[in-house]
Amino acid sequence: MSDSARKSATHYAIGNKNPNLPFHPAVRAGDYIFVSGQVPKDENNDMIDGTIEEETVATLKTIERIIAHEGATLSDVVRITTYLQDVRDFGRYNKAFTAAIGDAVLARTTVEARAVINTKIEMDAIVYKPLPAAKS
């Protein structure tokens, strides 16, 4: 999609879709970006198996890489939902999350989700990043 067509689109996918999965990493709908559940991955898209603190930071970086395609940063995130494999990790996760997110103002929900496998954490996000005004 050309840049001019992309800027005028109100609903399109962001990032490369995994051919084995029926969804995209993120979708833009107007001024909002909806990020699908993300897990801790490095820049090469390889899974990171670490402490809850390491996996929290890595998952936020994964989200950050995805939304950067639209010029957004973590400060543009308005809501994050976190799924922890083990709720006993909440305190350590919360400290790492707070340190990583800085002064961002956002809503957040955290739940235990036993279905999270091969990782300690998964996060999805909603981002508010207005489309640039059309030039006349």
N, CA, C and O atoms as a GROMACS GRO file, in nm:
protein
  544
    1MET      N    1   0.085  -0.117   0.000
    1MET     CA    2   0.000   0.000   0.000
    1MET      C    3   0.090   0.123   0.000
    1MET      O    4   0.183   0.132   0.079
    2SER      N    5   0.062   0.217  -0.087
    2SER     CA    6   0.141   0.340  -0.094
    2SER      C    7   0.119   0.423   0.032
    2SER      O    8   0.018   0.408   0.101
    3ASP      N    9   0.215   0.512   0.060
    3ASP     CA   10   0.202   0.598   0.178
    3ASP      C   11   0.076   0.684   0.170
    3ASP      O   12   0.007   0.701   0.271
    4SER      N   13   0.044   0.738   0.052
    4SER     CA   14  -0.075   0.822   0.042
    4SER      C   15  -0.202   0.741   0.064
    4SER      O   16  -0.295   0.788   0.130
    5ALA      N   17  -0.208   0.620   0.009
    5ALA     CA   18  -0.325   0.535   0.031
    5ALA      C   19  -0.333   0.493   0.176
    5ALA      O   20  -0.441   0.488   0.234
    6ARG      N   21  -0.218   0.462   0.233
    6ARG     CA   22  -0.215   0.417   0.372
    6ARG      C   23  -0.263   0.526   0.466
    6ARG      O   24  -0.338   0.497   0.560
    7LYS      N   25  -0.221   0.648   0.444
    7LYS     CA   26  -0.261   0.757   0.532
    7LYS      C   27  -0.411   0.786   0.522
    7LYS      O   28  -0.471   0.835   0.618
    8SER      N   29  -0.471   0.754   0.408
    8SER     CA   30  -0.614   0.779   0.395
    8SER      C   31  -0.698   0.660   0.441
    8SER      O   32  -0.818   0.674   0.461
    9ALA      N   33  -0.635   0.544   0.459
    9ALA     CA   34  -0.709   0.426   0.504
    9ALA      C   35  -0.751   0.444   0.649
    9ALA      O   36  -0.679   0.506   0.728
   10THR      N   37  -0.865   0.391   0.682
   10THR     CA   38  -0.911   0.401   0.820
   10THR      C   39  -0.894   0.270   0.895
   10THR      O   40  -0.910   0.266   1.017
   11HIS      N   41  -0.861   0.162   0.824
   11HIS     CA   42  -0.851   0.033   0.890
   11HIS      C   43  -0.753  -0.053   0.812
   11HIS      O   44  -0.783  -0.093   0.699
   12TYR      N   45  -0.637  -0.082   0.869
   12TYR     CA   46  -0.540  -0.166   0.800
   12TYR      C   47  -0.448  -0.234   0.901
   12TYR      O   48  -0.437  -0.193   1.016
   13ALA      N   49  -0.384  -0.339   0.854
   13ALA     CA   50  -0.296  -0.419   0.939
   13ALA      C   51  -0.158  -0.354   0.949
   13ALA      O   52  -0.113  -0.285   0.857
   14ILE      N   53  -0.092  -0.379   1.062
   14ILE     CA   54   0.042  -0.329   1.086
   14ILE      C   55   0.131  -0.449   1.116
   14ILE      O   56   0.094  -0.537   1.193
   15GLY      N   57   0.247  -0.453   1.056
   15GLY     CA   58   0.341  -0.561   1.084
   15GLY      C   59   0.316  -0.683   0.996
   15GLY      O   60   0.215  -0.691   0.926
   16ASN      N   61   0.408  -0.775   1.003
   16ASN     CA   62   0.399  -0.897   0.922
   16ASN      C   63   0.316  -1.002   0.993
   16ASN      O   64   0.344  -1.037   1.108
   17LYS      N   65   0.216  -1.050   0.925
   17LYS     CA   66   0.128  -1.154   0.980
   17LYS      C   67   0.199  -1.288   0.975
   17LYS      O   68   0.260  -1.324   0.874
   18ASN      N   69   0.191  -1.362   1.084
   18ASN     CA   70   0.241  -1.499   1.088
   18ASN      C   71   0.143  -1.583   1.006
   18ASN      O   72   0.024  -1.585   1.037
   19PRO      N   73   0.191  -1.654   0.903
   19PRO     CA   74   0.099  -1.730   0.818
   19PRO      C   75   0.025  -1.841   0.893
   19PRO      O   76  -0.075  -1.892   0.844
   20ASN      N   77   0.075  -1.878   1.010
   20ASN     CA   78   0.011  -1.984   1.089
   20ASN      C   79  -0.094  -1.932   1.186
   20ASN      O   80  -0.158  -2.010   1.256
   21LEU      N   81  -0.112  -1.800   1.191
   21LEU     CA   82  -0.206  -1.740   1.286
   21LEU      C   83  -0.310  -1.656   1.211
   21LEU      O   84  -0.277  -1.593   1.110
   22PRO      N   85  -0.434  -1.655   1.259
   22PRO     CA   86  -0.541  -1.584   1.188
   22PRO      C   87  -0.556  -1.437   1.226
   22PRO      O   88  -0.666  -1.383   1.220
   23PHE      N   89  -0.447  -1.371   1.264
   23PHE     CA   90  -0.456  -1.230   1.303
   23PHE      C   91  -0.323  -1.161   1.276
   23PHE      O   92  -0.222  -1.227   1.250
   24HIS      N   93  -0.325  -1.029   1.282
   24HIS     CA   94  -0.205  -0.947   1.260
   24HIS      C   95  -0.150  -0.899   1.394
   24HIS      O   96  -0.223  -0.898   1.494
   25PRO      N   97  -0.022  -0.859   1.398
   25PRO     CA   98   0.034  -0.806   1.523
   25PRO      C   99  -0.043  -0.684   1.574
   25PRO      O  100  -0.057  -0.664   1.695
   26ALA      N  101  -0.093  -0.602   1.481
   26ALA     CA  102  -0.170  -0.484   1.520
   26ALA      C  103  -0.255  -0.440   1.402
   26ALA      O  104  -0.229  -0.474   1.287
   27VAL      N  105  -0.359  -0.364   1.434
   27VAL     CA  106  -0.448  -0.309   1.333
   27VAL      C  107  -0.476  -0.164   1.369
   27VAL      O  108  -0.503  -0.131   1.485
   28ARG      N  109  -0.469  -0.076   1.269
   28ARG     CA  110  -0.506   0.063   1.291
   28ARG      C  111  -0.650   0.080   1.247
   28ARG      O  112  -0.689   0.034   1.140
   29ALA      N  113  -0.728   0.145   1.331
   29ALA     CA  114  -0.865   0.182   1.298
   29ALA      C  115  -0.879   0.330   1.332
   29ALA      O  116  -0.895   0.366   1.449
   30GLY      N  117  -0.873   0.413   1.232
   30GLY     CA  118  -0.877   0.557   1.256
   30GLY      C  119  -0.757   0.602   1.336
   30GLY      O  120  -0.643   0.574   1.300
   31ASP      N  121  -0.783   0.672   1.445
   31ASP     CA  122  -0.675   0.724   1.528
   31ASP      C  123  -0.624   0.625   1.632
   31ASP      O  124  -0.537   0.658   1.712
   32TYR      N  125  -0.678   0.505   1.632
   32TYR     CA  126  -0.639   0.404   1.731
   32TYR      C  127  -0.563   0.289   1.668
   32TYR      O  128  -0.588   0.251   1.553
   33ILE      N  129  -0.470   0.235   1.743
   33ILE     CA  130  -0.394   0.116   1.705
   33ILE      C  131  -0.425   0.010   1.809
   33ILE      O  132  -0.409   0.032   1.929
   34PHE      N  133  -0.470  -0.105   1.764
   34PHE     CA  134  -0.502  -0.217   1.852
   34PHE      C  135  -0.394  -0.323   1.834
   34PHE      O  136  -0.381  -0.382   1.727
   35VAL      N  137  -0.318  -0.347   1.940
   35VAL     CA  138  -0.206  -0.442   1.935
   35VAL      C  139  -0.253  -0.576   1.989
   35VAL      O  140  -0.302  -0.584   2.102
   36SER      N  141  -0.238  -0.680   1.909
   36SER     CA  142  -0.273  -0.816   1.952
   36SER      C  143  -0.180  -0.859   2.065
   36SER      O  144  -0.077  -0.797   2.089
   37GLY      N  145  -0.218  -0.966   2.134
   37GLY     CA  146  -0.136  -1.017   2.243
   37GLY      C  147   0.007  -1.042   2.198
   37GLY      O  148   0.031  -1.113   2.100
   38GLN      N  149   0.100  -0.984   2.271
   38GLN     CA  150   0.243  -0.998   2.240
   38GLN      C  151   0.315  -1.065   2.355
   38GLN      O  152   0.276  -1.052   2.471
   39VAL      N  153   0.420  -1.136   2.321
   39VAL     CA  154   0.502  -1.206   2.419
   39VAL      C  155   0.645  -1.153   2.410
   39VAL      O  156   0.677  -1.079   2.316
   40PRO      N  157   0.730  -1.189   2.506
   40PRO     CA  158   0.867  -1.135   2.504
   40PRO      C  159   0.950  -1.192   2.390
   40PRO      O  160   0.980  -1.311   2.386
   41LYS      N  161   0.985  -1.104   2.296
   41LYS     CA  162   1.070  -1.142   2.183
   41LYS      C  163   1.180  -1.039   2.166
   41LYS      O  164   1.165  -0.923   2.204
   42ASP      N  165   1.291  -1.084   2.109
   42ASP     CA  166   1.400  -0.991   2.080
   42ASP      C  167   1.381  -0.931   1.941
   42ASP      O  168   1.280  -0.956   1.874
   43GLU      N  169   1.478  -0.851   1.899
   43GLU     CA  170   1.469  -0.782   1.770
   43GLU      C  171   1.461  -0.878   1.652
   43GLU      O  172   1.412  -0.841   1.545
   44ASN      N  173   1.508  -1.003   1.671
   44ASN     CA  174   1.504  -1.104   1.565
   44ASN      C  175   1.376  -1.188   1.570
   44ASN      O  176   1.362  -1.285   1.497
   45ASN      N  177   1.285  -1.149   1.657
   45ASN     CA  178   1.157  -1.219   1.675
   45ASN      C  179   1.173  -1.355   1.744
   45ASN      O  180   1.086  -1.441   1.732
   46ASP      N  181   1.284  -1.373   1.814
   46ASP     CA  182   1.306  -1.496   1.891
   46ASP      C  183   1.253  -1.478   2.032
   46ASP      O  184   1.269  -1.372   2.092
   47MET      N  185   1.189  -1.582   2.084
   47MET     CA  186   1.134  -1.577   2.220
   47MET      C  187   1.245  -1.556   2.322
   47MET      O  188   1.356  -1.607   2.307
   48ILE      N  189   1.213  -1.482   2.426
   48ILE     CA  190   1.305  -1.460   2.538
   48ILE      C  191   1.250  -1.537   2.657
   48ILE      O  192   1.134  -1.518   2.696
   49ASP      N  193   1.331  -1.622   2.714
   49ASP     CA  194   1.294  -1.699   2.833
   49ASP      C  195   1.377  -1.644   2.947
   49ASP      O  196   1.496  -1.674   2.959
   50GLY      N  197   1.315  -1.564   3.032
   50GLY     CA  198   1.389  -1.501   3.140
   50GLY      C  199   1.305  -1.490   3.265
   50GLY      O  200   1.204  -1.559   3.280
   51THR      N  201   1.347  -1.404   3.355
   51THR     CA  202   1.270  -1.377   3.476
   51THR      C  203   1.145  -1.299   3.437
   51THR      O  204   1.135  -1.251   3.324
   52ILE      N  205   1.051  -1.288   3.527
   52ILE     CA  206   0.931  -1.210   3.497
   52ILE      C  207   0.968  -1.065   3.466
   52ILE      O  208   0.904  -1.001   3.382
   53GLU      N  209   1.068  -1.013   3.535
   53GLU     CA  210   1.112  -0.876   3.508
   53GLU      C  211   1.165  -0.863   3.365
   53GLU      O  212   1.128  -0.771   3.293
   54GLU      N  213   1.252  -0.956   3.324
   54GLU     CA  214   1.308  -0.953   3.189
   54GLU      C  215   1.200  -0.970   3.083
   54GLU      O  216   1.200  -0.902   2.981
   55GLU      N  217   1.107  -1.061   3.109
   55GLU     CA  218   1.001  -1.086   3.012
   55GLU      C  219   0.903  -0.967   3.003
   55GLU      O  220   0.849  -0.939   2.896
   56THR      N  221   0.881  -0.898   3.114
   56THR     CA  222   0.795  -0.780   3.114
   56THR      C  223   0.855  -0.671   3.025
   56THR      O  224   0.787  -0.617   2.938
   57VAL      N  225   0.981  -0.641   3.048
   57VAL     CA  226   1.049  -0.537   2.969
   57VAL      C  227   1.055  -0.577   2.821
   57VAL      O  228   1.031  -0.494   2.734
   58ALA      N  229   1.086  -0.703   2.795
   58ALA     CA  230   1.095  -0.750   2.656
   58ALA      C  231   0.960  -0.742   2.585
   58ALA      O  232   0.953  -0.709   2.467
   59THR      N  233   0.852  -0.773   2.656
   59THR     CA  234   0.719  -0.766   2.595
   59THR      C  235   0.682  -0.622   2.563
   59THR      O  236   0.626  -0.594   2.457
   60LEU      N  237   0.712  -0.530   2.653
   60LEU     CA  238   0.687  -0.388   2.625
   60LEU      C  239   0.770  -0.341   2.505
   60LEU      O  240   0.722  -0.262   2.424
   61LYS      N  241   0.893  -0.390   2.493
   61LYS     CA  242   0.976  -0.354   2.377
   61LYS      C  243   0.918  -0.412   2.248
   61LYS      O  244   0.925  -0.349   2.143
   62THR      N  245   0.861  -0.531   2.257
   62THR     CA  246   0.795  -0.590   2.140
   62THR      C  247   0.680  -0.501   2.094
   62THR      O  248   0.667  -0.472   1.976
   63ILE      N  249   0.598  -0.457   2.190
   63ILE     CA  250   0.487  -0.366   2.157
   63ILE      C  251   0.542  -0.237   2.098
   63ILE      O  252   0.488  -0.185   1.999
   64GLU      N  253   0.647  -0.185   2.158
   64GLU     CA  254   0.706  -0.060   2.111
   64GLU      C  255   0.755  -0.072   1.966
   64GLU      O  256   0.736   0.020   1.886
   65ARG      N  257   0.817  -0.185   1.931
   65ARG     CA  258   0.863  -0.205   1.793
   65ARG      C  259   0.746  -0.207   1.695
   65ARG      O  260   0.755  -0.152   1.585
   66ILE      N  261   0.637  -0.268   1.735
   66ILE     CA  262   0.520  -0.277   1.647
   66ILE      C  263   0.458  -0.140   1.624
   66ILE      O  264   0.431  -0.102   1.510
   67ILE      N  265   0.436  -0.065   1.731
   67ILE     CA  266   0.367   0.065   1.716
   67ILE      C  267   0.458   0.172   1.656
   67ILE      O  268   0.409   0.274   1.607
   68ALA      N  269   0.589   0.149   1.659
   68ALA     CA  270   0.681   0.244   1.597
   68ALA      C  271   0.655   0.256   1.447
   68ALA      O  272   0.686   0.359   1.387
   69HIS      N  273   0.600   0.152   1.384
   69HIS     CA  274   0.566   0.156   1.242
   69HIS      C  275   0.467   0.269   1.213
   69HIS      O  276   0.458   0.317   1.100
   70GLU      N  277   0.392   0.310   1.314
   70GLU     CA  278   0.293   0.416   1.299
   70GLU      C  279   0.337   0.546   1.366
   70GLU      O  280   0.257   0.638   1.383
   71GLY      N  281   0.465   0.552   1.405
   71GLY     CA  282   0.516   0.672   1.469
   71GLY      C  283   0.475   0.686   1.614
   71GLY      O  284   0.487   0.794   1.672
   72ALA      N  285   0.426   0.579   1.674
   72ALA     CA  286   0.380   0.583   1.813
   72ALA      C  287   0.489   0.530   1.907
   72ALA      O  288   0.578   0.455   1.866
   73THR      N  289   0.478   0.570   2.032
   73THR     CA  290   0.569   0.523   2.137
   73THR      C  291   0.484   0.473   2.255
   73THR      O  292   0.362   0.483   2.253
   74LEU      N  293   0.551   0.422   2.355
   74LEU     CA  294   0.477   0.375   2.473
   74LEU      C  295   0.399   0.488   2.540
   74LEU      O  296   0.299   0.461   2.608
   75SER      N  297   0.442   0.612   2.523
   75SER     CA  298   0.367   0.724   2.583
   75SER      C  299   0.233   0.746   2.514
   75SER      O  300   0.148   0.818   2.566
   76ASP      N  301   0.212   0.684   2.397
   76ASP     CA  302   0.084   0.694   2.326
   76ASP      C  303  -0.013   0.582   2.366
   76ASP      O  304  -0.129   0.584   2.326
   77VAL      N  305   0.035   0.486   2.443
   77VAL     CA  306  -0.050   0.375   2.486
   77VAL      C  307  -0.152   0.427   2.587
   77VAL      O  308  -0.117   0.498   2.681
   78VAL      N  309  -0.279   0.391   2.566
   78VAL     CA  310  -0.384   0.434   2.660
   78VAL      C  311  -0.436   0.318   2.745
   78VAL      O  312  -0.498   0.341   2.848
   79ARG      N  313  -0.411   0.195   2.701
   79ARG     CA  314  -0.456   0.080   2.780
   79ARG      C  315  -0.369  -0.041   2.748
   79ARG      O  316  -0.334  -0.067   2.633
   80ILE      N  317  -0.334  -0.114   2.853
   80ILE     CA  318  -0.263  -0.242   2.840
   80ILE      C  319  -0.336  -0.345   2.923
   80ILE      O  320  -0.375  -0.320   3.037
   81THR      N  321  -0.354  -0.462   2.866
   81THR     CA  322  -0.403  -0.577   2.941
   81THR      C  323  -0.288  -0.676   2.948
   81THR      O  324  -0.228  -0.711   2.846
   82THR      N  325  -0.259  -0.721   3.069
   82THR     CA  326  -0.149  -0.816   3.090
   82THR      C  327  -0.205  -0.948   3.140
   82THR      O  328  -0.292  -0.952   3.227
   83TYR      N  329  -0.154  -1.055   3.082
   83TYR     CA  330  -0.192  -1.190   3.121
   83TYR      C  331  -0.068  -1.256   3.180
   83TYR      O  332   0.031  -1.279   3.110
   84LEU      N  333  -0.074  -1.286   3.309
   84LEU     CA  334   0.038  -1.352   3.378
   84LEU      C  335   0.009  -1.501   3.390
   84LEU      O  336  -0.102  -1.541   3.424
   85GLN      N  337   0.109  -1.581   3.362
   85GLN     CA  338   0.092  -1.725   3.379
   85GLN      C  339   0.073  -1.759   3.527
   85GLN      O  340  -0.001  -1.852   3.560
   86ASP      N  341   0.139  -1.685   3.614
   86ASP     CA  342   0.133  -1.711   3.757
   86ASP      C  343   0.114  -1.578   3.831
   86ASP      O  344   0.202  -1.493   3.829
   87VAL      N  345   0.000  -1.561   3.895
   87VAL     CA  346  -0.032  -1.436   3.963
   87VAL      C  347   0.067  -1.404   4.075
   87VAL      O  348   0.078  -1.289   4.118
   88ARG      N  349   0.139  -1.504   4.123
   88ARG     CA  350   0.240  -1.477   4.226
   88ARG      C  351   0.354  -1.391   4.173
   88ARG      O  352   0.433  -1.339   4.252
   89ASP      N  353   0.365  -1.376   4.043
   89ASP     CA  354   0.467  -1.289   3.982
   89ASP      C  355   0.424  -1.143   3.980
   89ASP      O  356   0.501  -1.056   3.938
   90PHE      N  357   0.301  -1.114   4.025
   90PHE     CA  358   0.246  -0.979   4.010
   90PHE      C  359   0.336  -0.870   4.068
   90PHE      O  360   0.360  -0.770   4.000
   91GLY      N  361   0.384  -0.885   4.189
   91GLY     CA  362   0.465  -0.780   4.252
   91GLY      C  363   0.590  -0.747   4.172
   91GLY      O  364   0.621  -0.630   4.150
   92ARG      N  365   0.661  -0.849   4.130
   92ARG     CA  366   0.784  -0.828   4.052
   92ARG      C  367   0.752  -0.773   3.912
   92ARG      O  368   0.823  -0.687   3.861
   93TYR      N  369   0.645  -0.824   3.853
   93TYR     CA  370   0.599  -0.772   3.723
   93TYR      C  371   0.564  -0.623   3.736
   93TYR      O  372   0.604  -0.542   3.653
   94ASN      N  373   0.489  -0.589   3.840
   94ASN     CA  374   0.443  -0.452   3.859
   94ASN      C  375   0.560  -0.355   3.872
   94ASN      O  376   0.556  -0.246   3.816
   95LYS      N  377   0.663  -0.395   3.947
   95LYS     CA  378   0.782  -0.310   3.961
   95LYS      C  379   0.851  -0.289   3.826
   95LYS      O  380   0.886  -0.177   3.791
   96ALA      N  381   0.869  -0.397   3.751
   96ALA     CA  382   0.936  -0.388   3.621
   96ALA      C  383   0.852  -0.306   3.523
   96ALA      O  384   0.906  -0.225   3.448
   97PHE      N  385   0.722  -0.326   3.524
   97PHE     CA  386   0.631  -0.253   3.436
   97PHE      C  387   0.638  -0.104   3.468
   97PHE      O  388   0.652  -0.022   3.377
   98THR      N  389   0.629  -0.070   3.594
   98THR     CA  390   0.631   0.070   3.637
   98THR      C  391   0.762   0.138   3.596
   98THR      O  392   0.760   0.251   3.548
   99ALA      N  393   0.874   0.069   3.614
   99ALA     CA  394   1.003   0.125   3.576
   99ALA      C  395   1.012   0.143   3.424
   99ALA      O  396   1.068   0.242   3.376
  100ALA      N  397   0.959   0.048   3.349
  100ALA     CA  398   0.971   0.053   3.202
  100ALA      C  399   0.877   0.154   3.139
  100ALA      O  400   0.912   0.216   3.038
  101ILE      N  401   0.759   0.172   3.194
  101ILE     CA  402   0.658   0.257   3.131
  101ILE      C  403   0.678   0.405   3.167
  101ILE      O  404   0.625   0.494   3.100
  102GLY      N  405   0.753   0.431   3.273
  102GLY     CA  406   0.781   0.569   3.310
  102GLY      C  407   0.657   0.643   3.356
  102GLY      O  408   0.576   0.590   3.432
  103ASP      N  409   0.642   0.765   3.309
  103ASP     CA  410   0.531   0.851   3.350
  103ASP      C  411   0.408   0.840   3.260
  103ASP      O  412   0.318   0.924   3.268
  104ALA      N  413   0.404   0.740   3.176
  104ALA     CA  414   0.290   0.725   3.085
  104ALA      C  415   0.160   0.714   3.166
  104ALA      O  416   0.156   0.649   3.270
  105VAL      N  417   0.057   0.779   3.116
  105VAL     CA  418  -0.075   0.774   3.180
  105VAL      C  419  -0.159   0.675   3.099
  105VAL      O  420  -0.191   0.700   2.983
  106LEU      N  421  -0.193   0.564   3.162
  106LEU     CA  422  -0.270   0.462   3.090
  106LEU      C  423  -0.356   0.382   3.185
  106LEU      O  424  -0.334   0.380   3.306
  107ALA      N  425  -0.454   0.316   3.128
  107ALA     CA  426  -0.537   0.222   3.204
  107ALA      C  427  -0.472   0.085   3.189
  107ALA      O  428  -0.408   0.055   3.088
  108ARG      N  429  -0.489   0.001   3.292
  108ARG     CA  430  -0.426  -0.131   3.285
  108ARG      C  431  -0.510  -0.232   3.360
  108ARG      O  432  -0.567  -0.203   3.465
  109THR      N  433  -0.518  -0.351   3.305
  109THR     CA  434  -0.579  -0.465   3.371
  109THR      C  435  -0.476  -0.577   3.370
  109THR      O  436  -0.408  -0.598   3.270
  110THR      N  437  -0.465  -0.648   3.482
  110THR     CA  438  -0.373  -0.762   3.490
  110THR      C  439  -0.450  -0.880   3.544
  110THR      O  440  -0.516  -0.870   3.648
  111VAL      N  441  -0.443  -0.992   3.474
  111VAL     CA  442  -0.512  -1.113   3.517
  111VAL      C  443  -0.419  -1.233   3.506
  111VAL      O  444  -0.321  -1.232   3.431
  112GLU      N  445  -0.452  -1.335   3.582
  112GLU     CA  446  -0.380  -1.461   3.567
  112GLU      C  447  -0.446  -1.539   3.454
  112GLU      O  448  -0.568  -1.546   3.444
  113ALA      N  449  -0.363  -1.597   3.369
  113ALA     CA  450  -0.415  -1.674   3.255
  113ALA      C  451  -0.329  -1.798   3.238
  113ALA      O  452  -0.219  -1.792   3.184
  114ARG      N  453  -0.380  -1.908   3.284
  114ARG     CA  454  -0.305  -2.034   3.275
  114ARG      C  455  -0.281  -2.077   3.131
  114ARG      O  456  -0.192  -2.159   3.105
  115ALA      N  457  -0.358  -2.024   3.038
  115ALA     CA  458  -0.341  -2.061   2.897
  115ALA      C  459  -0.216  -1.998   2.834
  115ALA      O  460  -0.178  -2.035   2.723
  116VAL      N  461  -0.153  -1.905   2.905
  116VAL     CA  462  -0.028  -1.848   2.856
  116VAL      C  463   0.079  -1.956   2.872
  116VAL      O  464   0.115  -1.993   2.983
  117ILE      N  465   0.129  -2.006   2.758
  117ILE     CA  466   0.226  -2.115   2.765
  117ILE      C  467   0.358  -2.073   2.700
  117ILE      O  468   0.361  -1.987   2.612
  118ASN      N  469   0.465  -2.135   2.745
  118ASN     CA  470   0.601  -2.109   2.694
  118ASN      C  471   0.649  -1.967   2.721
  118ASN      O  472   0.747  -1.922   2.662
  119THR      N  473   0.580  -1.897   2.808
  119THR     CA  474   0.619  -1.763   2.849
  119THR      C  475   0.549  -1.732   2.981
  119THR      O  476   0.450  -1.795   3.016
  120LYS      N  477   0.601  -1.635   3.051
  120LYS     CA  478   0.541  -1.597   3.179
  120LYS      C  479   0.437  -1.486   3.162
  120LYS      O  480   0.360  -1.459   3.254
  121ILE      N  481   0.434  -1.423   3.043
  121ILE     CA  482   0.354  -1.302   3.027
  121ILE      C  483   0.310  -1.283   2.882
  121ILE      O  484   0.378  -1.325   2.788
  122GLU      N  485   0.195  -1.220   2.867
  122GLU     CA  486   0.147  -1.175   2.736
  122GLU      C  487   0.074  -1.044   2.760
  122GLU      O  488   0.007  -1.027   2.862
  123MET      N  489   0.088  -0.950   2.667
  123MET     CA  490   0.022  -0.820   2.679
  123MET      C  491  -0.042  -0.781   2.546
  123MET      O  492   0.012  -0.808   2.439
  124ASP      N  493  -0.159  -0.716   2.555
  124ASP     CA  494  -0.213  -0.649   2.438
  124ASP      C  495  -0.229  -0.502   2.475
  124ASP      O  496  -0.225  -0.466   2.593
  125ALA      N  497  -0.247  -0.418   2.375
  125ALA     CA  498  -0.248  -0.274   2.402
  125ALA      C  499  -0.341  -0.201   2.306
  125ALA      O  500  -0.370  -0.246   2.196
  126ILE      N  501  -0.388  -0.086   2.354
  126ILE     CA  502  -0.461   0.008   2.271
  126ILE      C  503  -0.382   0.138   2.274
  126ILE      O  504  -0.343   0.187   2.380
  127VAL      N  505  -0.359   0.192   2.156
  127VAL     CA  506  -0.275   0.311   2.140
  127VAL      C  507  -0.358   0.419   2.071
  127VAL      O  508  -0.430   0.392   1.975
  128TYR      N  509  -0.348   0.541   2.121
  128TYR     CA  510  -0.413   0.655   2.055
  128TYR      C  511  -0.305   0.737   1.986
  128TYR      O  512  -0.223   0.801   2.052
  129LYS      N  513  -0.305   0.734   1.855
  129LYS     CA  514  -0.208   0.809   1.775
  129LYS      C  515  -0.282   0.864   1.654
  129LYS      O  516  -0.296   0.794   1.553
  130PRO      N  517  -0.329   0.989   1.663
  130PRO     CA  518  -0.407   1.045   1.552
  130PRO      C  519  -0.331   1.039   1.419
  130PRO      O  520  -0.210   1.059   1.413
  131LEU      N  521  -0.406   1.010   1.314
  131LEU     CA  522  -0.350   1.015   1.180
  131LEU      C  523  -0.313   1.158   1.148
  131LEU      O  524  -0.380   1.251   1.194
  132PRO      N  525  -0.208   1.179   1.071
  132PRO     CA  526  -0.174   1.316   1.032
  132PRO      C  527  -0.288   1.379   0.954
  132PRO      O  528  -0.357   1.312   0.877
  133ALA      N  529  -0.307   1.506   0.974
  133ALA     CA  530  -0.413   1.578   0.901
  133ALA      C  531  -0.380   1.575   0.752
  133ALA      O  532  -0.265   1.590   0.712
  134ALA      N  533  -0.482   1.557   0.672
  134ALA     CA  534  -0.463   1.556   0.527
  134ALA      C  535  -0.420   1.694   0.481
  134ALA      O  536  -0.475   1.795   0.523
  135LYS      N  537  -0.319   1.697   0.394
  135LYS     CA  538  -0.272   1.825   0.339
  135LYS      C  539  -0.359   1.863   0.221
  135LYS      O  540  -0.391   1.781   0.136
  136SER      N  541  -0.396   1.992   0.217
  136SER     CA  542  -0.478   2.035   0.104
  136SER      C  543  -0.401   2.122   0.010
  136SER      O  544  -0.455   2.168  -0.091
   0.00000   0.00000   0.00000
